[in-house]
């Protein structure tokens, strides 16, 4: 069995054992967002020509898949390095750093995709009218891979759980609120808008929301996410090779 499939099997066994815990944990925040921002004020507010609840659901999907993919991979790598010391065992084994990295990243991304499936299911049950297309699914996959790669690379570089929390506070949390997840970017100052446009989660939120509407945007969003993924993946693999 290859390194890639071995890692996926390991994560699958862990997922089976903690199925209900993982499922309920992935549903808590989206349900709270839907109640507070969607059903609470969604019926009385219109954003970009649609009801607020239909506007916010793609943002909730973007936000949740980001945090789940990042946390699942980042915490796993950081704990295996600092606490369990299993990372060194992988690096000493006759496997490539790239195969180990892609295995952990894909495993984390799959958890993010599972959280997206839960939110989409809740949205369809609630009758929100969300539209699912192949492009919509592509953006979700790229977002999960990108932030899982960020989690992997951050977990490799940072040497304490406290510093991991600080990175989340200074990088992940601001993106959660600034990248068009809960509001339209149209009225933001131009300088702030340029900065926000450089962040990967922005392209996820806009890509999910504008699926099929603008051809140029449909091309730009997956390209930006792919560039982020490739760049961060390469940085993570190079750091793994140094660990070897």
Order of alpha helices (4+ residues) and beta strands (2+ residues): alpha-alpha-beta-beta-alpha-alpha-alpha-alpha-alpha-alpha-alpha-alpha-alpha
